[in-house]
Amino acid sequence: MDKKKESISKNIIRYSASNYFRQLLSVLTAFVRPKLLSPEYFGLWNLFKIIQTYSAYMHLGSRSAMRYLIPFHDSRKEDDKIRDIKGSTYWGSFYLNLMLAVVLVLISFLNGLGREQRVGLITFAVIVMLQWYCDYRISLLKACQNFKLISSSNYVQSSLMFILTLVLIYFWGIVGAFASVIVSLSVMVFYFMKKAPGEAPGVFKGNVFRKLVRYGFPIMLFNVIAILIRTSDRIMVSWFLGMEELGYYSIAIMILGFLMNIPGVSREVIEPKIMARMGSGSSGPWIREFFVEPIINTAYLMPFLIGLVVFALPIFINRVLPVYVTGVFPAQILVVGGYFLALSHGVRGIIVAHNWQMQASVGMLFSLVCNIMASIAFIKAGLGIVGVSLGSALSFWVLLVCQLLFVCKKNKTIVSQLFPRLFHLFFPFLVMCLSIVLLERGDACFSVNDLIAAVVKLLLFFIISLGVVVANKGNHTLGKKKGL
């Protein structure tokens, strides 16, 4: 094997393994928190986590641009331009994150806030700055293709976060949850300083930073709107229903996040392949191979994952987190709606590859508005967190429809490839929903033991889903060598 190819293969394997390890410990950590926190504090935690999520985009796309432009200029030996990019990204993102941190500290002095809210705001002001440094170093390492260090940092941070969550929350509750993030990020700052010291970041140049933002902002905006669609529901719950209800609803948030890991990983694998094939001539073959077939495969695969969650979640919550049983039904609704969210991940690859993010954002904003308005309407109708989950599930469907209409309008080849198989995007969903309803209505037949009932229903559901896959084997590539 060629030495360069072997190095690339090792990087992919190493980086993927570290990501899977991080995701596994993240799931375990996510289940530990509600076990140790009350619903009210668990809701408060999830609300504050939004700050950390959105602070990652305060760079306005400059870090995204840096990741692409540094390798480009490095290949041309343009060291001065690389130095300008590094310095402008470093200081530009620093100033923006510092502004957010100052705003959080000022908000903490407002009247009417409890001790935990004040501590949380000040804590996350510090977290914003620590996260800024870690994110910058990781982006720089990616630009320099140093995936070995990124992989090792994944192991260190996820392990540290898991241990600190167990210990600090056990002794100090919600304050311990806040402290676990600060301590883990502080360790990572020192870790990057020691393992990848590098040269001084250079100086800030406004004209360079503006160019970086112009280049990277469309990519970032697309991601931000996608996250807004995923996080607006918890804002609605906290605003209209309170922290305790948000704590119950956080079970749904946690489960959906775990479920979306699989289509998310598939998207990360497929997007580079699409970009590599775009210049190969005829678009028909690669659109079929890297867009139509994967999205159809996802449609037939997701019912297995969704069914597992729908039937197993009540048993798990009743036995492990009984205080959060109120969140089970909203979680089931949200996960069923996640079927459309998973398919929308597949559409994203085409949009990013053609640099259509800004135009596609209009449809995504419409989905966001639908999410907010539907959630408010259902809350006013007295449905509570069940209504919020219904609103979110509806918005996932709107998101997929908007994206499909958009890409079909932009590319006639997609229309010719996708339209004849459009039925297979929605048929598995209809069978899945009908099966879940019938099996749940037949629950009285399995009333001897709830665990046995769940196993029997899950087995019957898998048989039905497998029958759908086998009966339509000519319309997907699951189980075939080319299947994803």
Steps between C-alpha positions, in 0.01 A plus 500: 500500500614852424644664811287812461181299454589288802540817705160627384341164582653501846375853559145406397498189719656679797274804476183292449585280798551803724169650383312179575666486845404862564141440390470191720624683809286802409192276502598349836568848640165622366319220686693564821392865526122442528572219746682741732303821434138585570279569194512874572881510512531265204283741303714794614812312389361438151400865469849621590657249261339698217746780580795268447345362181452840339827650626675252270374714209614839628793482255246585223649240267865612524612168647315309226682709239833452678469122477470517120735789423805400705554174304443693176763766578734242650507313169614826338756577775323828585612519863414870542137439404481205737635716782240769426219243496608350832538834676177649364297190585653472847445861607178558304328201660652595839343848493159365399501231772617754755201721414265208563674418831468861618128503410444181704677648802290819475177297476599315819460827693135544400237488773276197538760233429563217744842393625524211253410727207764756598767235551402340170529823303841585647616140453400493136667836441824325599405192295447717191863617516644156576295347219620773264863404551439124469290540186762724340778249570293209367417692181868581456598136555245393237638757258850359562370141469615411854220252572716297735495775762129571444426130552696487826325817620163330441599216732633736767209744503217244484655285775563803717147632448344167595701468822449863602126478435469199728706649782412870494125465444482239776651741753383842375197442276437753227802709605710186460357455149615852412841439660551175306498692171738771624750250641497274194543792257776653718690172484455491123639854467819394680503177299504687168758748627733217597439263209474756219664823618563644151603855425338823620156554339606813313310827465139581418433640154148624445502459121621139530239419765221646283611280208504195727149577623373554144640161402389304807177672607266315257623164632464617858155657449368175357623314809365761741148486355512120515590524870228760558245252365637239742514730807204738469275243668688515831477881493123474450466256791709709739318822404142374515513195729797546736820321593342189647311427179818567304669239718241241398522609136880473511462123483358549150787735408758252625352201317460687170861620517620143547281373214627766258862391548463229235363713212743772612801271460367382161474861386861573603619201297290579192555879471871477407418231243240726338747788482767273353265376226343832401764574241500154347262582215146362488317562824252214458712212637634678809162655585351153497790343693561772762158660537201298378616156616624612845181695577281205393717269712455733796123489451501120530756490782356762738185304598721234664674763714181695575306186590775395740472834681119515498451157657808482724498856639201459738660193657837671536361823649269316741787295636792745485349852509144457631470867599525591128217273384302810395753555222456157339203577272646831372827317435318233297325766290823692443690185402230403247531850351876444495439278195467817289792669674720202411399524132572874501859416600533322168372799304751728669793337314366615162435851632848543650676350198337756268548787746124558517495559876386862494212430261395183683496691830169665399319166507671410826385826656145413395538168683626685808201735495266201466670339799455806720142578395381139521661456843333815633163398353519151654611641837206744498274203419612341827720226356812607692827329409311250286390793285858629474620161381218494244600846378863392463408178320282700260785745434734210412253395230476860373881520496533188285228609256655847463845355437374246246305768311805724504751247361250379239447857385876560479596177320288321241716189524391462863136518390547224242691282749290559810141546378447139381608380847331769708246247627779310677595805707163500678369142473724363782382786724132420441553130572707586807232729648217256425697214659579702814135604544366146452759342731442761770122457473549125538691560823227326703598172336843524663392623846662213691837678527605836358850379409367193317240719330769741379718217367207337316385831348853587397548158341174531306594851393841383374334218304264751334786743424717221361209389284477852357874497424488157333182576303665812356854368455510625142455858616786531750857371541489394866694179547665534159865577447428858390248563776575745773 
